[in-house]
């Protein structure tokens, strides 16, 4: 299951054009928004 969550995170980061270096440079609230977006993608995929 962990691999699937990692895939959603990767896809969301790629969708937003975020590289690991950009993620590292973000502040806490920006990172929280990105990871919340990942959770939304997981919910949408699993909601069917």
Secondary structure, DSSP 8 states (H G I E B T S, - for coil): -HHHHHHHHHHHHHHTT--HHHHHHS-HHHHHHHHHHHHHHHHHHHT-
